[in-house]
Amino acid sequence: MTDTQLTPLTSEQSEIQRMAHEFARNELAPYSAAWDRDSYFEPSLVGRLGGLGFLGMMLPEAYDGLALDTLTYLLALEEIAAADASAAVLMSVHNSLPTQMLLRFGSEAQRARWLPPMARGELLGAFALSEPDAGSDAASLRTQAVRDGDDWVLDGTKAWVTSGSHAGVILAMARTDTADARKGGRGISAFIITPDLPGFKVGKKENKLGLRASPTVQLTFDQMRVPADRLLGEQGLGFAYAMQSLENGRLGIAAQAVGIARRALELATQYASERKQFGAPIHDFQAIQFKLADMATRVTAARGSCALMTVRLPRASTAAVNMIFIRAV
Ligand SMILES: Cc1cc2nc3c(=O)[nH]c(=O)nc-3n(C[C@H](O)[C@H](O)[C@H](O)COP(=O)(O)OP(=O)(O)OC[C@H]3O[C@@H](n4cnc5c(N)ncnc54)[C@H](O)[C@@H]3O)c2cc1C
């Protein structure tokens, strides 16, 4: 646990941080190396994280969330990441992307239907924006949605979807403009997808160098019929919704990186005190002390940057969505 916050933590923040630390130490750390080696996703994690409230950290209590601020969420995420980066990416994506998109831009009926089970850990959330040919340039995505009666029919392939093979609800972006009238980012809408929809298929799972216990998969939508009430917010605003949620998502991934770096520092410090050369633990040698000091400085600076960014995070508003369009389109 850390004592290097910029400002003193509130008692609530300390308590949440302690809970996350205990959970991570007892229920993740003993298994995380084996899960990572075997690319094993432990399904019970979702319910256990949900039981602690860690899958609805920033959701209002009305939707069974903990109604906590972003900083408290990042503190918990750092603790989880220090023990198991894969569990942290699951928690980060779920809290930052699908739940926030539903909360900010969903109708009351959509929020009431999807958010409480997501907060309780009964439904894992995923976010499907990227495609094999649309990574950084996400607005060039090609998955197409065509209105047909009361449904939308979606066709296309999504790539690198975190938790996509185990998610109960996926916020997926698809084009709702037409081939002869392309509108860039403004031609993209967001849909609430569930794996029971006919035409939904889980495709290739990536064989990654790290985060191996977090399944990163392709999803294929093959003439997948999606009821019209699964359109999120307004038609044509899905890309802006996704971009705004990603602002939050990037902070989660940054806190995850801080947790990983902190654990590396802890292990390096421990090793330097155990390893003896020339009759002394190597942490007695100044060159090693400099290295550990540099690592500690960088971890502290990174944590401070995360904390600072929480006060600069744009709030959901029409103005913020418009700003995203100005930047992205
Ligand atoms: C572990 C993991 C989990 C992921 N989870 C999800 C998820 O849940 N949902 C989802 O939708 N996506 C997910 N992604 C996809 C992720 O968002 C993309 O990897 C990311 O958008 C970058 O796209 P790309 O990998 O295709 O890289 P590319 O866009 O092909 O970029 C390749 C390189 O070129 C650089 N580059 C690209 N454009 C420019 C430019 N204009 N100027 C300078 N340099 C440039 C990039 O910085 C990068 O170094 C995940 C990826 C990973 C690795």
The ligand as an SDF file (V2000), in Angstrom:
LIG
                    3D

 53 58  0  0  0  0  0  0  0  0999 V2000
   -4.6150   -5.6800  -24.4900 C   0  0  0  0  0  0  0  0  0  0  0  0
   -5.5130   -4.8740  -25.3920 C   0  0  0  0  0  0  0  0  0  0  0  0
   -6.8390   -4.7150  -25.0730 C   0  0  0  0  0  0  0  0  0  0  0  0
   -7.6760   -3.9670  -25.8980 C   0  0  0  0  0  0  0  0  0  0  0  0
   -9.0060   -3.8580  -25.5750 N   0  0  0  0  0  0  0  0  0  0  0  0
   -9.8330   -3.2040  -26.4160 C   0  0  0  0  0  0  0  0  0  0  0  0
  -11.2450   -3.1510  -26.1370 C   0  0  0  0  0  0  0  0  0  0  0  0
  -11.7340   -3.6640  -25.1140 O   0  0  0  0  0  0  0  0  0  0  0  0
  -12.0520   -2.5500  -27.0350 N   0  0  0  0  0  0  0  0  0  0  0  0
  -11.5580   -1.9700  -28.1840 C   0  0  0  0  0  0  0  0  0  0  0  0
  -12.3570   -1.4230  -28.9410 O   0  0  0  0  0  0  0  0  0  0  0  0
  -10.2350   -1.9970  -28.4680 N   0  0  0  0  0  0  0  0  0  0  0  0
   -9.3710   -2.6000  -27.6190 C   0  0  0  0  0  0  0  0  0  0  0  0
   -8.0180   -2.6480  -27.9170 N   0  0  0  0  0  0  0  0  0  0  0  0
   -7.5360   -2.0550  -29.1530 C   0  0  0  0  0  0  0  0  0  0  0  0
   -6.8030   -0.7670  -28.9310 C   0  0  0  0  0  0  0  0  0  0  0  0
   -7.7090    0.2450  -28.6600 O   0  0  0  0  0  0  0  0  0  0  0  0
   -5.9770   -0.5210  -30.1860 C   0  0  0  0  0  0  0  0  0  0  0  0
   -4.8730   -1.3910  -30.0940 O   0  0  0  0  0  0  0  0  0  0  0  0
   -5.5310    0.8840  -30.3400 C   0  0  0  0  0  0  0  0  0  0  0  0
   -6.6410    1.6670  -30.7130 O   0  0  0  0  0  0  0  0  0  0  0  0
   -4.4040    1.0330  -31.3630 C   0  0  0  0  0  0  0  0  0  0  0  0
   -4.7820    0.4360  -32.5510 O   0  0  0  0  0  0  0  0  0  0  0  0
   -3.8080   -0.6010  -33.3110 P   0  0  0  0  0  0  0  0  0  0  0  0
   -3.3560   -1.6270  -32.3130 O   0  0  0  0  0  0  0  0  0  0  0  0
   -4.5320   -1.0530  -34.5210 O   0  0  0  0  0  0  0  0  0  0  0  0
   -2.5390    0.2490  -33.6980 O   0  0  0  0  0  0  0  0  0  0  0  0
   -2.3780    1.1460  -35.0050 P   0  0  0  0  0  0  0  0  0  0  0  0
   -3.4820    2.1480  -35.0860 O   0  0  0  0  0  0  0  0  0  0  0  0
   -2.1550    0.2710  -36.1890 O   0  0  0  0  0  0  0  0  0  0  0  0
   -1.0290    1.8890  -34.6550 O   0  0  0  0  0  0  0  0  0  0  0  0
    0.2560    1.2670  -34.8150 C   0  0  0  0  0  0  0  0  0  0  0  0
    1.3140    2.2540  -34.3800 C   0  0  0  0  0  0  0  0  0  0  0  0
    1.2440    3.4460  -35.2010 O   0  0  0  0  0  0  0  0  0  0  0  0
    1.0970    4.5870  -34.3810 C   0  0  0  0  0  0  0  0  0  0  0  0
    0.2250    5.5730  -35.0330 N   0  0  0  0  0  0  0  0  0  0  0  0
   -1.0310    5.3670  -35.5350 C   0  0  0  0  0  0  0  0  0  0  0  0
   -1.5000    6.5040  -36.0490 N   0  0  0  0  0  0  0  0  0  0  0  0
   -0.5460    7.4480  -35.8630 C   0  0  0  0  0  0  0  0  0  0  0  0
   -0.4680    8.8390  -36.1700 C   0  0  0  0  0  0  0  0  0  0  0  0
   -1.4630    9.5000  -36.7700 N   0  0  0  0  0  0  0  0  0  0  0  0
    0.6700    9.5030  -35.8430 N   0  0  0  0  0  0  0  0  0  0  0  0
    1.6960    8.8430  -35.2320 C   0  0  0  0  0  0  0  0  0  0  0  0
    1.6690    7.5310  -34.9140 N   0  0  0  0  0  0  0  0  0  0  0  0
    0.5550    6.8500  -35.2150 C   0  0  0  0  0  0  0  0  0  0  0  0
    0.4750    4.0830  -33.0900 C   0  0  0  0  0  0  0  0  0  0  0  0
    0.7540    4.9270  -31.9890 O   0  0  0  0  0  0  0  0  0  0  0  0
    1.1330    2.7230  -32.9350 C   0  0  0  0  0  0  0  0  0  0  0  0
    2.4230    2.8520  -32.3590 O   0  0  0  0  0  0  0  0  0  0  0  0
   -7.1510   -3.3620  -27.0830 C   0  0  0  0  0  0  0  0  0  0  0  0
   -5.8060   -3.5210  -27.3900 C   0  0  0  0  0  0  0  0  0  0  0  0
   -4.9900   -4.2520  -26.5740 C   0  0  0  0  0  0  0  0  0  0  0  0
   -3.5210   -4.3980  -26.9450 C   0  0  0  0  0  0  0  0  0  0  0  0
  1  2  1  0
  2  3  1  0
  2 52  2  0
  3  4  2  0
  4  5  1  0
  4 50  1  0
  5  6  2  0
  6  7  1  0
  6 13  1  0
  7  8  2  0
  7  9  1  0
  9 10  1  0
 10 11  2  0
 10 12  1  0
 12 13  2  0
 13 14  1  0
 14 15  1  0
 14 50  1  0
 15 16  1  0
 16 17  1  0
 16 18  1  0
 18 19  1  0
 18 20  1  0
 20 21  1  0
 20 22  1  0
 22 23  1  0
 23 24  1  0
 24 25  2  0
 24 26  1  0
 24 27  1  0
 27 28  1  0
 28 29  2  0
 28 30  1  0
 28 31  1  0
 31 32  1  0
 32 33  1  0
 33 34  1  0
 33 48  1  0
 34 35  1  0
 35 36  1  0
 35 46  1  0
 36 37  1  0
 36 45  1  0
 37 38  2  0
 38 39  1  0
 39 40  1  0
 39 45  2  0
 40 41  1  0
 40 42  2  0
 42 43  1  0
 43 44  2  0
 44 45  1  0
 46 47  1  0
 46 48  1  0
 48 49  1  0
 50 51  2  0
 51 52  1  0
 52 53  1  0
M  END
$$$$
